[in-house]
Structures are given as structure tokens and as C-alpha cells.
Amino acid sequence: MSWNLQASADRDPGGVVIFGGSAGSALTDKICKYLDLPRGRATISRFPDGETLVKVEDDVRGKDCFVVQSTSPPVNDNLMELLIFIDCLRRASAKRITAVIPYYGYARQDRKSEGRTPITAKLVANMLSKAGVNRVLTMNLHADQIQGFFDIPVDHLTAAPVLAQHFQSRHLQDAVLVSPDVGNIKFGNDFASRIGGELAVIHKRRIAGDEAVAVRIIGDVKGKRVMMFDDMITTAGTVAEAAKLVREHGATGIYVGATHGVFAGPALERLEAARLTEIVVTDTIPLRAEIVERLKNLTVLSVAELVGEAIRRIHEHRSVSALFC
């Protein structure tokens, strides 16, 4: 028996393939355009009972594969799709599988805040590892310590450079950065170092999971244009209360920036009532048409180049952290 082996160059065992899930399709196209790569072909379908089927149409044997999928609403569907995608690539003999999760769902449940409750951020990490992922690339985790829930490499990006560049282009005079809560001071300091200006902090008290009350502000915002940054806007309770407080203290304009625009529950009503000058989010989560139509002051920035460059560096075994130096 004789074997007709192709040249290794023709087989391209070291190639990179980028796939996009249902919640990462538009971002995947932008990433592939930045990297000048064709998008990996895959078919995602549903059985009549709701089960997800993923079929990869490209040969991935020996390839460096990346799957772009945010675990955003519907969270469980998108998470399950990502797990199935990973299992599919593993069984197709991919050399390495990197889960690119721009928005990591279940991140709020990163500890036991009371008895008899789960730590789902850790559970999701276990599920991804068990499915066969070799590496995770994510952005602005709700809690930095979630990186430690993985026993595989995690590259944790921040959208701060993208958001900071946008606000720098606005050339806002008399600006002050306001952290909407004490736990967000580190995020606020990052922007203060990039943009410059003073930093103020709002002390809030959470009444329920979707409701928070701003109690007092530490710092001076009178006659200033306020810029508030957070990792995400979910129900917008924190943003709405903070906006009300800084306006009462004499702020002349309120600009809100966040990496993830979740916009769940009463978020749209609260943001409309808050009378914000501008709301800026990134495209880590695909936005519903209703959100874009109703929020006339909404600006959506793309993180495709940042994520694309991180993918390039991971594939070439170069430093990712150097992107933020």
C-alpha cells in the first residue's frame, strides 16, 4: 500500500480559523476584515425541540481555532451554543481552541453572598474547560478574580483605550470623571489616567438586584461635565440614580460610557428618563433594533480591531498585555 502525502505547505497545519456564533456574528465579520482573513464556515441550526446543532464546514484538523461568542441574552442559549461549538471543534481535531467571549455572562455570581447560593461564574469556567477549550479571550470581566476560576490561560482585555479615545475626541472642557459606585474606582482610575481630570465617587446602596440608590457624592461636580464609566449597563439603575445625584449637585452635562450594553428589564425607560448627554457602549453585545431606535443619544464603538490584534498576538505567541502598555 502506498501513501500520496501532500506537501506540508499545502496542508497548512499552522493556519488560523475564526468562527462566529449567533451572538458574535457581526463582530466576527469585523475582526476577520481587520485581520484580512476569511470567516470560518459553520452551520448553526435548531432541532424542533430547541436543541442546538453546530456543523463546522471547514477542515480544522491541526488548525488554531477561535470562536467568537458573547454569552449575552438569551444567556443560556448562547452559552450552550458556545459549548457545542467547542465540542465540535475538539472532535474535529483542532490543534487549539480559543473561546473569544467579549461578554462573559454569569459573572455577577462570582462568590457566595449568602448561604445556599451557587458560584455560577466558576461553574461556567468549569463547563468551558470540560468542553475542551484551551484558552479564553474575554473583555472587562465584572470581577477580575474570575480569571482565577480557570486552570487554562485567560487573556483579559479592557475596552478602556477604545472608550477613552472617543471621549478624548470630544474635547470636553471642565470634565470630571465620576465612578458610579465605590467598587468601580479602579475602572474609573484607569480612565482618569488616560483622559486626565479629577475623579469623584458615588456611594450607593443596593435595595434589590435591579434597584440601587445613590446616597452621596465624594468630590465636586458643580459646573462640570461629568463622565461616568462602568463595565456594563444592565438595568441602568446605577446610572440613572448617579445621573440624578450629579445633576442635583450642579453637573452641566452627563456622559456615560460602558463596555457592555446589556440593556435588560427597565433599562431603556430609565435611560430615557435620565436625560443623559451621550451614552457610549461597545459592540461586545449585539444590540436589539429597539435599543438603537429608542436611544437617540446612543453611540456604539467597535472593539473589533482590539480583539483582532489580540487574536493575532495569541496565534503568533506574542504578548497580549503589550497592547495596553
N, C-alpha and C positions, 0 to 999 in steps of 0.2 A: 504494500500500500504506500502511495506517495502523497505528500502534502504540498500544496501550492500556497506558500506563505507570501503575503503581500509585504512590501517594504514598510518598516515601522513609521516612516513619514506619512504614508498614505493612510495608515490606520489611526494616526494622531491620538495615541493613548493619553497624552497630557492635555487634551483640549478642555475648554470650559464651556458649560452649557447653563443657561439661565432660564428657569421656568417661572411662570406666574400663576398663582392660584386665583380663585374667584375674587378675593379681597385684595389682590395685588396686581391685577391685570394692567391697569393704566400706568402704575408706577414701574412695572416691569418693562413696558414698552419704552418709557423714557430712559430707564437705565441702559437698556440694550442700544438705544440710539446714541447715548453718551459713549458707550464702550465700542460702538460700531460693530455689534455682534447680532446675528440673527436670534430671534427668540426661540427657545426650545419648544418643540411641538408636543402638546399633550391634550387629550380629550377628557373633560370633566363632565360627568353625567350623573343623573339620579335614577335609581330604580323606582318603580311605582310606590314602594313603601317608604321612600325617603332616603334609603341608603345611598352613599356616595361611591361612585366608581371613577377611578383615575387610570387612564391608559397613556403611557408615555410613547409617543410616536417616533422618537429619535433613538438611535443606538447610543447608550450611555456607558457601555462597558469600558471601565478604565478612565472615565471622564471625571472632571471636577465639577460637581453639580451644585447649583444654588436654586433654592425655591423661595420666591418672594410671596409672603402671605401674612397679612396682619390678622391677628385673632380678635378682630373688632366685631361689633354686632352684625349678623347673628353669631355671637361668640362661639357657641358650641358647634355649629355647623362649620364655621371656618377653621376651628381648631381640629375637628375630626378630619376635615379635608386635608389639612397640612400633615397630619399623622399618616393618612393613607398615601399621600404623595411621597413621603419619606420611605414608607414601607415598599412602595412600588419601585423607587429608585434603588433601594438596597437589594431587592430581589432581582433587579436588572443589572447588578454587578457594577454600580457606580463606584469609582475609586474613593471619592469623598463626597459627603452630602452636608451642605451648609444650609441651615434654616435661616432665611433672612426675614425676621419678624419686626417690621418697622414699629408696630404697636403690639405690645405683649399684654394680652388680656389676663384676667385673674390676678393682676399684680397687686391689687389693693390688699388681698388676703395673704399677706406675707408673714403673719405672726398670729398667735392666739391672743386676741384682745380680750377674750373671756372664755370661760370653761365650755367644753363640748362644742368647739368650733374647729373647722379644718384649716389647714395652711395650703390653700389651693395653688399658690404661686410655686410651691415646692412640688406639688402633685403634677402640675403641668410640665415642670422641668424633668421629672421622672418619666413621664409619658413620652416626651420628645426623645430622651436618651434611649429608652426602651425600644422606640420605633426604629432607631438606627441612625439618628443624626450624629454627625461627627463634630459639628461646630455650630454656634449660634451667633448671628449678627443682628443686633437689635438697637433701638434708639430710645433714649430718655425713659428708662425704667422708672416706674413710680417709686421704687425704693432700690437704691444701689446694691443693697445686700442680696438681692435676688440673684446676682451673678454667682454668689457662693452656693446657691442651690444646685448648680450644675457641676458635674465632675468632668466636663469637657470644656474646651476653650470657649469663652464668650467675649465677643468684641462689642463693647458698649459705646455707641456713638451718641453725640449730642447735636441737636439742631440749632444750638446757640449761634454758631457762625452765620447760618442762613438767616435767622431772625434778626441778629444784630446788624448784619449788612443792610437789611431792609430798613430798619429804623434809623440807621446812620444816614441813609439816603434821604430821609425826611427832613434832616437838618432842624430838628426841634430845638427851640430856644427855651431856656428856663425849665428844663426837663428834670424830673426826679424819678428814680426807679423805686417802685413800691412792691415789696414782697407781700402777696395776699394772705400769707399765714407764716407763722414762726418756722414751721418745718420746711419752708421753701426758701429760707435765707441763702443757702448755698447756691441754689439756682439763680437767685437774684444777684448775688455777689459776682457770679460768672458774667452776667450781663453788664454789671457796673464796671467791671474791669475791661470789658470790650467796648462799651459805649461811652463810659465816663459818667460823671454826675453823682449826686447824692443818693443814698439808699434809705428808705423808710420801711417800716414793718408794721403790718396789721395783726393785731391779736384777735383771733376769732374763737368762738365757742360753737362746737357742732352739736345741734339739737337732735338730728336724726341723720340717716345715711344720705339723704338728699337735701338737707337743710342745715345751713350754718349761719351764725350771727356774728357780724364784725363788732367787736366790743370797743376797741380803742386803736388809735394810730400812734406809732412812735416815730416821730420825725415831722418835718414841716413840708406841707404841700400847698400852702396858700399862694395863689397866683402862679402856680406851677402847672406844667403839662405832665401828667402822670403816665408812666409806662409800667404796666404790670405784666409779669411773666410767670407762667406756670407750666408744668409738664403736660397738663391736659385740661380741657374744658368738658366736663361730663354733664351734670345737670345745671351748671352755671350758678349754683347757689353761692359759692365763694366769691366769684367775680361780681355778681350783682350786689351783694352786701358790701364788698370792698369799694365798688364804684359809688354806691350811695354814701359811704362814710367819707371818702376823699372829696366828693362834691360838697358835702356839708362843711368840710374844712377848707373850702375855697379853691379847689383844683379847677383850672380853666379848660382842660381837655383831658380825656382818658383814653389811652391806647392800651389794648390788651393783646398779648402775644402768647401763644401756646404751641407746643409741638403737635399734640394730638387733639383733633376736633371730634370728640365723641358725640356731643350734642344729643344727649338722651333725655327722656322724660320732659320736664318743663323747661328745658334749656332755651329753646327759641323764644318762648314768651318772656323769660327773664332777661335775655339779652336785648330783645326789642325794647323792653321797659327800662333798661339800664341807661339808654341814651349814650352809648359809647361812641367816641370819635372814629375808632377803627378797631376791628377785630382781625387778628392775623393768626392763621394756623398753617400747618404744612400738609402735604398730601400723603402722610403716613396712613391715613384712613380715607377711603373713597367716600365722598360726601353725597348724600341724597340730593336730588334736584330741588326738593322743597327747601332745604337749608340755604342753597345758593340763591334761590328766588326770594326768600323772605329776608335774609340778612344782607341788605344793600351795602352795608359798611364792611363786608367780609372780604379779606384778601387771602388767597391761598398761594403759598410758596411751595416750590418743589424741592425735595431732598434727593432727587434722582442722581445728581452729579456727586453728591457727598457719599451716598450709598454705593454708587457705581465705582467710585475711586477706592472705597474700602474693599469692594469685591475684587478689583484689580490687584490690590496690595495683598489680599489674602491668597489669591491664586499664585502670585509671584513670590510669596513668602517674604513680604516686606512689612515694615512697621505700619500698623493702622493708627496707633496713638500719635504718630508724627503728623497726622492731618490736623491736629489741634494744638501743635506747638507754636 
